[in-house]
Amino acid sequence: TQLRCKWRYTAVAEWCHKERVKLNHVAFGCKSKVPFLSEATRGDSPLWEWAFQIVYTRSFEAPDGSGDLCIYPIGDFINHATDGNVAYVYDEEGNCYVQTTTDVAAGPLTMTYSDPTNPSYLLARYGFLDESSPASYCKLGVDWHITDGLVNMGYSTNTLLFYKDTGEVSEQVWDVLLYKYLGDTDVGKQQEFYQAHMNGDYDTKQSFHEYYYQQTREKLLEHIDDILSEIDGLAQKSEYGGLVAGDDHPRLPLILRHNDFVRETFMAVRDYHFPDEPEFCGNEYCFLGEPYNGLSPLSLSTRNMFVGLPSDAGETELLC
């Protein structure tokens, strides 16, 4: 049977969509409420896009908590780094100063624009890829309904981390995966686990993790292979899209670099935690780069999950 993969709405696409909505709101608001604009300016869509990006990529939130954006002359020239060496500080009158946060030798001044563990957001908002971060948001649950319980369990883009150099995952990843699994299988046990977490009962939490380790581990592998499958599918689409679009999409190489960065991070975690599992490469399982047909029960269950089949369904030919 030939089956078509179902790709999820990616985090980068979601952030880009939100920024497109903001652009449309700004353009519509100015066109309708600023009377002195000429008709030529009102109808110049590239100009509105340019103006929005100039402001949005060079501004920071005001320190008064209003959510307003401010641009600081000269200060907006400071580049991003995972370990920045300067920060904005403000006096009582609201004046902005750039202050070093550590001893700085001769060289560039840098600051952290946003959470460095989320390179997808930095790419979507600022248009560059930060590959220096030792950890990245694992993209778990981007299509979930995020409840207070999940947040209290540690659900956050800066805590659900995969470490690209070691392949390890943060403790919150295991907590959230188990919390979600118990919510699907035993709500009573889920509440027991939740209360142990909220009360700081480490021993009880650890007993839950030990008892449900195999199930949580399987959920982690499913998530990793899901993202890897999505990235491989996007790579195939971009090959065709790049040939068709030509120079109309100059950012395509950067987007592909971002996807490669995410893939390398996820493969590091997969190799560290699942060294005996067939590798998921090119939308099929393989060992040492060669197609592998003798799928283990766990891998076969994972692959069937992608296309909505029962976990015990037989082998199929998966085309993406």
N, C-alpha and C positions, 0 to 999 in steps of 0.2 A: 504494500500500500504506500502511495506517495502522499506525504502530508506537508502542509505549509506551516511554517513557524508563525507564532503570534508574537510580534514585538511589542513591548510595553512602551508607554509614553515616557521618554527618558527625562532625567532630571534637568539636563542642559536645555532640552526643548521646552520644558516647563518654565525655566527661568527666562529664556529668550521670549517666550510668549508673554510673560508678565511685563517685560520691558517694552515689548511692542504695544501692549495695552497702555502703559504709561505714556509712551510717545504719542499715541493717538489722543489721549486725554489732554496732554499739553497742547498739541496742535489745535485741537477743536476749541479748547478754552481760549487760547490766544486769538484765534481767528474770529471768535464770536464776541470777545470782550475787550479787545484792544482796537479802538476805533481808527487810529491813525495809520494802520498798516495798509499798504497799497494792495490792489487786487492781484498784482503780479506776485507779491510776497505771500499773500494768503494761499495762492494756488501752487506755490513752489514746494512740492513734497520733498525733494532732495535737500533743500535748504533747511526745512524743519527737522529732518532727520539729522543733518550735520549739527545744527544748533543744540538739539537734545543730547547728542552724544558728547559734544564738547563740555556741556554742563555736567551731565550725569557721570562721566568718567573722571572728572576732575574735582568733584565735590565730596564733602563729608557732612555727616549730620551735625546740626548745631548742638552745642553743649547744654542747651536749656531743656532738652527733652521734647521739644516741639515736633521733631521729625522734619523740620525744614532743612534744606541743603544749603551749605555755604561753600564758596570758593575762596581760598586764601592765596592772594598774589604771592608768587615765588614758591610758596609752600606746596603748590600743586605740581611743582616740578620734581618733587622727591619720589623716587621709584619704590616699588614694593620689594620686600624680601621676607622670607619666612622668619628670620631672626633680625628684625629691624633694629637700628641703633638710635633712632630719634622718635619722638612722639609730639603731638600737639598738646599744649597746655594753655590755659586761659587765665587772665587776671579778673578782678572783680567787675571790671567794666566790659568784659566780653572780648577784649583784645586777644588775638591768637599769637602764640609764640611757638617756635620749634625748639625743643630741648633734647639734648642727648640723654639717653637712658643708660649708657655705659661709656667707659673710656673708648674714644674713637681715634684710631690711627689715621694718618693721611689716606684719604680714599673717599669713596662715595658715601653719602648719607642716604639711609634707606629707612622705610617704615613699613609696618604690616597693614595693608589696606583692609583686610578682612580675614576671617578664619583661614589660616594657611592649610588646614587639613581638608579643604573643600576646593580643589583646583577647578572643578566644574563651574562653580559660581564665579570664580575669578575670571575664567574664560568667557562666560556668558556676559558678565558686566563690563570687564575692562579690556577684554580682547587679547589676553596673553595667557600662557601656560606656565605655571610654577611647578617645576619638576624637582624642586629642592626639598619639599616637605617629606619628612620620614614616614608620615602616616597620612592616609586619605579616608574620607568618609566612605563607608562600605556600600552606600546606596541601598541599604536595607529598608524595605517598606515605603518606597517613594509613592506607591499607589495604595497604601493603607489609609484607613481612617484613624488618625492619631488621637488616642484617648488620653485623659489625664493619667490613667494607669500606666500607659506606655511611657509617658513623659517622666513620671515618678520612678519608673524602672530604669531610666537612663537614656530614653530615646532622644537623641539630639545629633545633629550632623557633626558636632565636634567631639562626641564621645563614642559613636559607633565607628570604630576605626580599624582599618587594615594597615599593617606595617609592611612597606614594600621591601625593606632590606632584610627583615628577619622572617616574614611570613606569619607573624603572630597576629592575633586579633585582641581587641580590648575586652575587658570583662563584661562591659555593657552589652556587647554583641551576644554573648552567651545568655545573659539575663533576658534580653528582649526576645531572642529566639525561643527560649523555654517558656516565657510568659505567653507568647502567641500560640505556641503549640498546645499548652495546657488550656488556653481559652477555646481551642477548637475541639479538644477531646474531653476535658474534665474541668468544668468551671469551679467546682469546689476545691480541687487541688490548686487551681490557678490562684484562688483567693488565699489559700494557705501560703503559697509561695510568695505572693505579693505582701502579705502581712509580715512574713519573716524578713523580707527585704526592707520594708518600712520601719520595722522595729530593730533593725541592725542585728538580727539573729543569724549570724554567719553560719553556725553549725547546721541549722535547719536548711538554709539555702544550699549549702554544700551537699547535704544529703539528697536534696531534690536534683541537683546537677548530676550527682553520681548515678542516681536511679534512672534518670532520663537521658543519660549521656548519649546513647546510640541514636535516640530520636532527634535530639538537638543537633548532633553531628550530621545526621542525614539532612536536616533542614539547612544547615550551613552549606553543605555540598550542593544541594538543589539551588540555593541562591547564587552561589559562585558560578555554576554551570549555566544558569539562566542569564546572568550578565554576560558571560563569555559568549554564549550563543547570540545574544543581542548584538554585541560588538562585532562579531564575525559577519552577521547579517548586514549591519550598517556598512561594514567595509566593502561588501559585495555591491551594495547599492551605490556607494560613493564612487566605485570604479566606473560604473556606467554613468552616474551623474557627472563625474568629472569630464568624461569624454564628450558628453552632450553640452555641458555648461561652458567648458573652455575657460576663458579668462573672466567670466562673469562671477565666479566664486573664488576670489583670491584667498579667502580664509580657509578653503577646504584642506590644504596641507596641514594647517595648524589644528584644525578639528581632528584630523586623522592622527596627528601626534598625540593629542589629548586622549583619543580612544586607545592608542597603543600604550600610553602611560597607565591608563586604568587597567588594561588587559595584563600588563606586566605585574601590576600590584596584585591583581586577583590570582594570577598564576603562581605568584610567590606564596600566597596563603594556601592555595590548593596543594602545591608541592610540599609545603610544610606539614599540613594537617592530614593530607590524604595521599601519602607517597605510594600506596599500593593500588590506588584507583586508576583505571585507564584515563589518560589525559583527554580532555574535550578540546579538539582542535579542528578548525575548519568545518564545524557543525557535524562532526562525527567523532566517535571515540577512537583513540589510538594509543599505542605504546611506542615510545621512542620515534614518534613521527609517522608510524605506519598504521593504517586502518586496523581496528581491532574489533572482531565480530563476537568474541566470547565475552559478552558484557556480564559483569557481576550483577546480582540482584539489585544492589543499591544503585548502580549506574543506570540500569535499564529502567528502574522506577523513576529515576530523575529525568531521563530522556522522554519517557512517556508523559510525564507531568507537563512538559513544554507544550504538548499539543492536545492536552485534555483527555488522554486515554487513561483507563484504570492502571494503577501501578503494576498489576500483575499481567498486563497485556503482553502479547508476544512481540518479537522483534519486528521492526518496520524499517522501511527506507525513508529516511528523513531528508527532505529537500528544503533548503532555505535560500 
